[in-house]
Structure formats: structure tokens, C-alpha cells
Amino acid sequence: MVLDWQEYKQKAVEAITEGNVLLENRENALPLDINKTIAIFGRIQLNYYKSGTGSGGLVNVSRVVGIPEGLKQRGASLDEELLEIYKKWVEKNPFELGEGWGGEPRCQKEMPLDEELVKQVAGRCETALVIIGRTAGEEMDNFDERGSYRLTEDEENMLLLTRRHFRKCIVVLNVPAIMDMSFVDIYQPDAVLYAWHGGMMGGLGTADILLGKVNPSGKLSDTIAYRLEDYPSHPYFGNTKRECYCEDIYVGYRYFETFVKEKVRYPFGFGLSYTEFSYSDIQWEAGGTERILVMVTNCGAVAGKEAVQVYCEAPQGMLGKPAKVLCGFRKTRCLKPGESETLSIDIARESIASFDDSGVTGHRFAFVLEAGDYAFHVGKSVRDIQGTLHFCLDELEVVEEVITALAPVTAFERMRNEQGKLGFEPVPLSTIDEQKRRMEDMPEEIAYTGDLGIRLADVVNGKHTLDEFIGQLSDEDLSCIIRGEGMGSPKVTAGTAAAFGGVSDHLSQLGVPCVCCADGPSGMRLDCGTKAFSLPGGVMLACTWNTQLMTELFSRTGLEMRANHVECLLGPGLNIHRHPLNGRNFEYFSEDPFLTGEIAAAQLKGLHSAGVTGTIKHFCGNNQETGRHTMDSVISERALREIYLRGFETAVKKGKAYTIMTTYGSVNGVWTAGSYDLNTTILRKEWGFKGLSMSDWWANISRRGQEPDKRDFAAMAMAQNDVYMVCPDGQKHDDNTLESLASGELQRAELQRNAANILEVVIRSQAMQRLLGTAEEVEIAGKDDEVEEVQKEVPCFRVGKEITVDLSTVEAKRGTSYSFILDFEKLGDYEFILTAASDAGELAQIPVTVFSMGTARGTYTWNGTGGKPVSFSGRTEIFSRYTTIRLYFAQNGLKLSEMAFRLIAEK
Ligand code: BGC
């Protein structure tokens, strides 16, 4: 099997072009005239943000195409004098990495602009392209401050001056999530383009849009309101202990369209094009009410695509509903001027049903369609409706009855639609006992047989059943199989997040291979420095509204994973954009669960076509980074079912997800890794999920009414969160599984059920195929300078309290990295001392960046040392037994000698 690297890049560029969202384009300011020189302002032109920060942004690439480079590659000419000025300034004001994990600045210092300079450049160029950049990510929410959600003073000045002196002022936002847009009113730019974080090819796709090589077709996956305070979750967002989701189902446009339309600046689903589309012949197919047909015609002058959306306006009934709910969408192919395409859009009853968690409709705990008129608005956005179809229900219809699960135990008042007026009502509380449920659902125990010589391969080959295999597993084996090992387990691809399956000697002897998991949604994170393809962020991919393209792109990511022996990508991320300041919004798709689920299912389809999978995360309610380990999210059953679980449900049912990750936090009183209702009642019994559920890394686990405890693997196993991520050593770990088994609390049958869930995933993995010798290896063809040679051997050294690693044979070549793994006996704070020499001139600058588990710990710059060794020291916290240390060399000319590590404080 071959992965064509050039085609992969091409697919990514296609996705980037379709994910750019054009919000303003006065008097056709865009596309730019390729024959006219463009003046680019903003330091981020030289430091393009390919992704946000944290686990979802740590893909190693050797080159990222920024916007100026993209424009040049596509034939545009830039004002080189201005570019030089920026280059010189950036050299003196290099990109600040900040304080490592969760500590990267959300923006970089901007070059202050002198009006004279702006005037001069405006004398030679008609157009100023102003690029503004932001980042955010894991453990790093945005702030409602300048330099984060808002512009800095230098940025405002840049807009003021370019607006004043240039004929055209175009703003490009290289940002992880939506930001304050009040600058549009103040500075009136001619065009505004959300270019998001586009991964390593980002600048090229954005250049295609700016130059009109491709017509923009991206549409917002979130509502942009005038003010941050306008978002319904705003008063409740950002707690660290408990957060009641009082806005309930009224998230994003569901709230704005229902109660406060006037507060919206750019509506959900909105995005401009360089052409015009007309919609006609909107009708139900063949007299039914399951499929809508719509003819879309390109009536403008240039070719382009259009994302057609269908919103359901359901009768208010007893429940009260949002004014509109997205229930279908489809993107056209690229239509030439004058060309038409008839799209058919399926409308599933499930996607227009409401969940009754109080019983007001007479059907408590059911998805229902209340009687009345259902209007289906077909449009270009939630606001721009082109035609409406109807159907009438004479009587209430029950779409699905479920059993109550995961309901709140804390009383609060939630929003309610009272004839278009905002009201509040008490939320229904839990009526059940999960422990009783657990006992009633107890599986049958498989009798213990001891080792009968059955190997996992015998199950794959149909010689024995999985139950027969599991019968051989001792208590000890069962306690090991629920341990995921990592990070950086030497049992799988170097520098990855985890191994699961055969993590102990005996499991391995029984023929269970280790399966490899690597972050994350925007491509593979390989902490040992191996380069991988960096994809556009989740929000940008959602803005494509193109499911087919998602499948095509991720089928290539799947092949790339296979080539690296990675079986589970830790993504896509399916949490809901409940509030614009959530740091991980860049990894997640949308404020809408329908769009979220469809995009996720399409990505999974692509990964599955390559024989690997994606782990949908974080299940569920991880909608802010602040307090994510400590906070209890209190959410009504209705909001869970209609909003926060919905995307996951689609990914399981339609996308056939078979690995899922729970969260760090608690939902309705129980930390999700110990939540029986979440992992068993809803995920498996109701949705029919077949596969394994894993915890987030070093997550808390809890039982109702008790404090969380990371040792409580028993609670996790009982809940059917099958794997704890991660333990330093799968063979032995300080957890309570055996203790709890011996006390008769945790049942052997439950652990056997976890084992079956895990082994089923192992059996279908490429790791199993490799063990059987039947795996077809994937070769990557057509790689170019974006992918450099992989370090063949990544050595591993055991560390007691200190170690000195000899680096004298390592060649510190510009643009390369050297990695080694340290296997620490003791975790805690370490000091490191890196020693090197250089024969270069006294003023030479030779920087080395030290990464610990993918996170930069510091950049140390040597000058010429006259050949004498010079040392730099730094500190790093070691929190994982296996830690990959990577040294990145930005220049030639350093002779490395050694790197020493010394324990300062054990933790
Ligand atoms: C994140 C996960 C990630 C895991 C492994 C956690 O900190 O929340 O999304 O997959 O680490 O890196």
C-alpha cells in the first residue's frame, strides 16, 4: 500500500481552502489582483500558527508554509522591502515559546508601526494584508483581554494606519477560535478572512483564497455575537468547582435565533463566496418527508461550491424548543458559472426530535416529535433562508424511548423557551441508583481455566473463542490488561502517548500485542521528533461542511498512521463550542452537535478505510480547560442528550467509532472515568458501542459521593471505562484492582468484560496483523523536504537520581533533532545541563531548543566558544516514567558533548 505524499498535501490544501471563511468583502476587495504587489503587515506573517497548543498541537514538522510563502508560491509579488523590515524585527524579537506546557503566550509581540513607513509602503502598493495571530489550547483557555480574545494596542494601531493610508485593507485571522470582531466597525476593513490554524500547508490554502484561485466556500461553525457577554453560557463559564449549565439546550444559534437575534454579528453557517448561488425546486422527494431535494445554481461569474443547510423549526409543544435546529447539510461539487446541481439531503427523525426529561409530554425519557407543524428551512446560513418545506404531525410521535441516565443530582434552574421569551424552570433530577443498575446488569463469569495454550492468534483464526481465551487470564492478568502504558512506552512506536493490550510479560506470552495510541486531532504527535503531517485544526475542518473531503483527507492520515505503526489516533475531539474562550475550541468542531457528529463520522470513515481508528474524545462535557480536573459539570439530561452527547452518538452509530476517551472532569457528580451511566448505560446499552473506553491521561476516577482517587481502577473497571491511561509500567502499578477483587466488591466477570472489550480492539488492529505476519506495510511515496529522515534508533537510558548522556557522536545539523528516551525511577523536578562547544565566531548564535515530552523547556543559544565546552542549565518536571527528550538544532556549528540530569525534588 502506498501513501502519495503530494496527493496528501493536495487534499489538505483543498480542505484549507474550503475551511477559510470570508466574512467581509466590500466592493469585491478580494480576490487580490495577482499582478499588483501586496504589502503584508503583522509579525505573524513570519510565524504562522499551524495549530493551537497542548497535546492537540504537538505535531513535529520541518516546515510550515506561512501566508507570504503561500502567496509567492502561487505567483503573487509581495512588497519585499516591508517583508525585510519585518524579518529584521522578528530576528531581534523572536517567537516567544513561553513557559512550556499550557504556558505559551496567546499572542506574540507585534512590531510597532511608524506612520511614515505605512505611508511610504502605501505609496507603492494598493493593498495592505494585515495578519493577526492567536493561539490557545490545552490547559490554556482564552481570556477576555487584549492579546487574547481582543486585539492589542499595536494591532489596533496597525489597523488604524493601514486603513488610513491604503486603498484596500484586508484582515486575515490566523486564530484558533472566534475572536472579538468589534474592530470591523471601528476600522472598516474591506475584507475579513478567518484563516484559522491550517496546519503545515495553511498558508498555501489561504493564498489560494486570497488570490481567487479557489472560491471561498467555508461557513462558520459557530455564531459570532457582538459581545462576549452575549453568549448564553457566559455567566456560568470558567468555574473550577461546579458549573451549572443553566443555558441548557440553548447553546450558540439555538439561543440567539430564539431569544436575541439582534445580538448576532455573523450568523451560524454564514460565509461569503466570490460568486452567487440561487436555490430552486426545493421539494420533498417522492411525496415523503425523509429527503429534501434542492437545486443549486451558480449564477455568478466564477466557479465555486456551496454548503446548503437545512434547519428544522419544530412546534413549541410542551417542551419548548429552539427556533431552529440544524438537521441536514450538503455541499455541492464545484459548479461552473451557470451550472446547477440537485442535492438530496436526508432528514432523520432523530435529528429533529427533542428529549423529554421531565415527562411533560407524557413520555418521560423519550425522544419525541410533538404534534404540530414542522418547517424545514433550506438556506445559506441559519439566517439566509431560501425556501421552506413543511410537514404536519397530528399526534405526538415517539422516536425512541431510552432509560434515564446521567441525570443531575444538583438542583438548578435552566433556560426555557416561553413563547419566544426567555424563562427558567427547575431541572429534573436523577431518580436512579447506578450501583443497583450495575448489579442488575452483572455479566456471567467465565470459569478460570489457567493457561490452556490458547493464543490470541487462535481466536483470530477461529480455532478458539474469545471467551475461551479470556478463561485463561488470571486475576493478575486481568489487573494488567486494564492498564495503558505510557507515555512513551517502549513497547510501541517511540514518543507516542500509550500502549494497551499486551502490556505485561504474561499477556505478551499469550500472544497479545501492544496497540499504539498517538495524539491527536491535527495529526500524529511523535515526541521523539519524527515528522508527521500537520493537519488543519478541527474548527477549520468543520467550516468546510464537506464530509466527503473529510473522509478523503483522513483516509490518508490513516495510511500515514499505518506507516508509523500507530493504530489509534487520539482524536477527533467532539466537545461543543459552548463558549468562545474555551482553549481547545481549535480541536473541536462547532457549537452544533449535528455538524460535529457528521464531520467526526466522516473522518472516522476515512481512518477506518486504512485499517486504523480514531479515539473520539472527551466523553463528555469537557467544554473548558479551566478547572477541567476538578470541576463538576452539572447538565440536564435533555442538554446532554440533545447537545453534549449527540455528536458522540453520531460518531458511534454512523462513524462506527470503537475507541473513546472519557474526560478529566466530573459530570453530574461522578468523574467520567468512573461513570457507569456514561460508559455502560448510554454508550454501550443504548448506542450499541462495541469497543473500548479509555480514561484521559492520569485522570481522576470517582464513585458517587466520594472524593476522586487515581488508584481506584476498580471503580473505573466497574463503570466499563476499560483502560486507565496511563501507567508507567503495565506489569506493576499502585492501583486497587486486586484488592477490590479480593474484597468481593469488583467482580471477576466485570474485569473479564473489560478484557473482552480491549481484546476485540486488539484483534482488529494492525498490531495484531503484524504479529500474525499478515500486515501489509504502507510505504510513503513522493516525500519531499517537509519530511526528513527519521532517527533510526532512539536510545533509552535508565535514570536513578541522575544521569549523564554522552552526546559526543551526535551531529547537530541545522533543522534536525536528536532524541533519546529516559526511563526514570523517580518522578519530580530535574535540573538538566547541556554542554557543547563551537568554533564559530564570537558573535555567532547557535540555538538549541530542549523539548521534554514534546513541550519546549527552553532555547539555549551558544556563541562561538573558541572550541571550549560551555554549559547551559534548565529545569523540567518529569511526570512520566518514559520521557522523550528532544534537542532541536536551528543552526549548524555546535559540537555537543553531553547532557546531564539531576533530581532536585521528588514528587
Ligand atoms: C489530553 C488528551 C490527550 C492526552 C494524551 C491529555 O492531556 O486531554 O486529549 O489525548 O493528554 O496526550
Residues whose N, C-alpha, C, O or C-beta is under 5 A from the ligand:
A	BS01	BGC	S55 A497 D519 L570 D696 W697
